[in-house]
Amino acid sequence: MHNTLTPSNDATDASGPKTLVEAAYKKLRRDIIEGVRPPGEKLRVEHLKDQYEVGAGTLREALQLLVTDALVVAQGQRGFRVASISVADFEDITRTRVLLESEALRQSITYGDDAWEAALVAAFHRLSKAEEKLAEQGSATEEWEQRNRGFHEALIAACPSNRIAHFQHILYQQSERYRRISLFRHPIARDVHAEHKALFDTTLARDTTRATSILTEHVLRTLDAIKQMPEDFFMHPSASER
């Protein structure tokens, strides 16, 4: 039985934005995750509507969607602000993600059929090609980010629980912001491809214990790296920006 995952919210989805709200949402989400809109920045609708080429009402709807994703905070009559970041917040996100994603993987291994295996093989192949380029270039690319997300989605695609997949997807988005900022500002010395291959091999072998253990270690390594970030990594914009 295959679960229908929440579609990726990346701005480069093949289907393209279906509405102006969705387009604005995707652009804002991308800018927040990539650190273009830093933690704590005040999101002034009257300024941003021109930058994102939408009306004020459309932009407010997009911001409300980002509030649901916990990437933006609504401040009552004072508008919106990019959600702050902290070690404690990322640790909470990461450990909750580990719980949900490990259970989703466990169920996916249990219920996955030949079609699930084939999709996983294809996702890993695409990721491996991107990681060959990553090894040459030495820094993460948008292509790698998309294929990394696709691989993690393929791993749990056979989990029959829509609830688990939904909340795991939200947690992945929230963790992506931390991971992207850390990758661009303080790259982590690790063999990510070897981690992915071990996860892929044990999942295809239906070794639930090993696969979930490797997944846990894989996700927690980013938390360990974030804990080593300098203090300015978590700083909010200056008072003049607030």
N, C-alpha and C positions, 0 to 999 in steps of 0.2 A: 504494500500500500504506500503510495507516494503522497507526501504532504505538499500542498501548494504554498510555497514560500512567499512572503511579502516581497514584491518586486523591488529590485535595487533602485535607490533614489538618485543614482548618479546622473549628472546632467547629460551624459553621453549615451544614455539608454537608446537602443535602436528604435523604440517606439516613439521617442521624442515627447516633449511636454504636451499634454492633452488640453491644458487650459493655461491662461495667463498666471493664475495662482500657482499652478504646479511649476511653471517655468521659473517664477520668482523664488519659490520655495527651494528648488534645486540649486539655483545660483547662490542664494544666501547660504544654504547648507554647505555647499562646496567651499565657499569663502570662510565660513566658520571653522570647518574641519581642517582646512589648510592653513589656518592662522592668519588669513588676510584680515578677518574681523577678529581681533584678539579678545581673550577673556576679559569680561568687565566692560567692554566698549558699549556705550549708549547707542542704541539704534534709533536714530531720529527719522521718523517716517517722511517728514517734509524734505529731508536731504536725500534719503535713499531711494525715494520713488523715481527721481530723475536718473540716478545711477543705474537702476535696474529697469528703467523704461516701462514702468507700470503706474497705475493710479494709486492713490493713497489707500483706498479700500482694498484693492487687490494685495498690496504689500502687507497690510494689517492681517489679512487672512493667511498669507504665507508665514508671517511671524507667529501667528497662533499655532500653525502646524509645527513650527520649530519649538514652540513651548511644549507641545505634546512629546516631542523627541527629547526634551530636557536639554536642548542646546541653547535655548533662549529663555530668559526669565521675564515674565510680565510684572510690571511694577505699578499696578493700579492705574491711577491717573497720570503717572509719570512716564508711561510708555514702556519700552522694552530695552533689555540689555543682554549682551552675550553672556551665557552662563559662565561663572567663574570655574577655575580648575584648582585642584589641590591633590596632594598625595592621598589623603584620606578618601576623597571622592573616587579617585581612580582605583584605589584598592577595593572599595565597595563594589564598583562596576565590575572589576576584574573577577573578584571571587564569586559574585553572583553569576557572571557569565560562565565561569568554569562549571558551576553547579548545573546550569541549564544546558550548556552545550555538551557537557559530558553525558547527561541523561539523553539528550537528543541523539548523540552519536551511538549510545548504547541501543536505543530503540531502532535507529537506522540500520545498524548491523543486524539486528534481529529480524527486521521486516524487509530489508532491501532485497530486490530481485535482480535478475540479469540486466534489466534496463537501468537500474540504479547503478550497478557496477560499471556499465558501459559509460554512463554519464560522468561518473567519478574518474574513470580512466582518462576521458577526454579533458576534463577540467584540470587534472594533474598534468597532462601533456602540455596544455596551453600555459599553465603556470611555470612549468619547467623551462619552456622556451623563453618566457619573460625573465626568468631568473638567470638564464645564460647571459642575457643582455645586462641584467643587474650586476652580475659579477664583472663584466667588462667596464661598465660605466661607473660603478661604485656608489650609486645613489638611487633611491627609489624613483620610479616613474609612474605616471598615471596608468599606463598599461599594466604594470605589475600590481598596482593597488587594486584594479578591477579584477584581475585574474586571481589574486590572493583571496579577495572576497568571494569570487565565484567558486573557488576550491572549497572554502569553508562551508559555503551553502550546499555544495554537492555532497559533502560528507554527511550532512544531516537531512538530506532531501527525502529520505525514506521514513523519517520519523512521522508517525501518524498524528501527533499532537500539534494542531494548529496554534494552540496557546503557547507551547514551548517555543516553537519556531518564531512566533510573533515577538515575544519578549527577548529572545536571543538576538533577533535582528536589531531591535532597539539598542540593546547593550553593545552590540558590535559597532553600531554607528557612534555611540558615545565614546567607546574606547578608541575608535579610529582617529578621533580628534587628538587625543593624547599621543597616539603612536605616530601620526603624521608629523606633528610638531617636533617630537623627539627625533625622528628620522632625519628631518631637514636641518635641525639645529645641533643635535648631538647624536650622530650615527652610532649604532650599537654594533660592537664586534661580535658577530655570531654567524653560524652557518645555517641560515634560514632554510636553504634548499634541503640540507640533510635532515632538518627537523620535519619538513613537509614530507620528504620521502619516507621517513620512518613512520609517520602518521598514516600515509597512504598505504604502505605495505602491510602494516598491522591491521588496518581497517579491511582491506581486501582479503586478508587471511582470516577474517572474522574473529580476531583475537581481541575480544572486548576489553579485557583487563589491561592489556598492553596499550591498546589504542587510546583508551580514555586516560591512562597514565601519561602517555606521550603528549596528548592534547593539553592536559593540565600543565605539564612542564612548559610546553610551547607558549601558552598564554601567559603564564606567570613570569616568564623571562622578560617580557615587556614591562611588567610591574616592577621587577627588580631594577630594570634600567631607569625607569621613571624616578624611582627612589634615589637614584644617584644624580639626578638633575640639579644644577645650581639653583639658588633661590630665585633668580630673575626669571626662571622658566615659568613660575607661578604668579609673577607680578601682574597686577592690573594696569590699565593705562593710567597716565598721570591725571591729576585732578582736573586739569584743563580739558580733558577729553570726556569727563563724566557728565 
